[in-house]
Amino acid sequence: MAQIFKPGMNTLCTASIFAGAALPFLVLFTGSRITRSPYNNKVDNPLDQPAPFSHKHHAIELGIDCRFCHTGVETQAHAGVPATEVCMTCHSQIWTNSPNIEAIRKSWETNTPVQWNKVNAVPDFVYFDHSIHIARGVNCNNCHGAINRMPITWKGRDLRMMWCLSCHEDPSKFLYKDEKHPELSPRQQVFNFYKKLAKGEELTPEEEQLALGEEQRMPDDENHRNAGLAQMKDRNVNVNQLKDCYVCHH
């Protein structure tokens, strides 16, 4: 009887078996890459706003303190966005006819809040408190990226749980003290960073990382490790508590 299948079919069948076994892993890997890509998480993608607000211009070139607009960042869970009245503190006097702030003028005239598009958001089942991070000296750029370099605001970090845990499991890698300004509290150090940028002052190595949008991560050597642990103790950071689920999930 003549052979129906050619010898090459053995190789084809073997390859199909391995391909079938690898397919689920390939699908999972592809799905993971897509969900973590900038296309999906919107990292580094500028978001259109009713008015093109520039953090670079306002916070660095003009030296306006972050807390002038984000009034709740030190005391509340939400940093808050400025009311129209805050914007008009300046813009009732300067750039009064600029088309870039037409939405602000219209909001002022109609007594209707500006509908800003939210750039950074966490799921409803996640609780994040700005005030406690500021109180412990965690810089804004750690979570928001190089906000000092943004002419239009974009998302600087993907804010995934794994990324948050990298700090919660070992905060000593992210805490430092500006030795040139030892009189500053951790909270004051956060905002002094932007004052130094505005004035063109020399930055610490950790601050240079932050200014470029990199994470403020301490070098992994004994001296820096001990310094980080000392900062944890000084700032009353309980790492065991930080790893409890209820800290972020209620």
JOKAKA-V963906 format. One record per run of one state. SS is the DSSP state (helix for helix, strand for strand, loop for the rest). FROM is the first residue (numbers start at 1). LEN is the number of residues. If there is no record, write none. Layout:
BEGIN
<<SS | FROM | LEN> <SS | FROM | LEN>>
END
This chain:
BEGIN
<<loop | 1 | 7> <helix | 8 | 28> <loop | 36 | 2> <helix | 38 | 4> <loop | 42 | 1> <strand | 43 | 1> <loop | 44 | 11> <helix | 55 | 7> <loop | 62 | 4> <helix | 66 | 4> <loop | 70 | 14> <helix | 84 | 8> <loop | 92 | 7> <helix | 99 | 12> <loop | 111 | 19> <helix | 130 | 6> <loop | 136 | 4> <helix | 140 | 5> <loop | 145 | 2> <helix | 147 | 3> <loop | 150 | 5> <strand | 155 | 1> <loop | 156 | 5> <helix | 161 | 8> <loop | 169 | 2> <helix | 171 | 3> <loop | 174 | 5> <helix | 179 | 3> <loop | 182 | 4> <helix | 186 | 14> <loop | 200 | 5> <helix | 205 | 7> <loop | 212 | 10> <helix | 222 | 13> <loop | 235 | 4> <helix | 239 | 4> <loop | 243 | 2> <helix | 245 | 3> <loop | 248 | 3>>
END
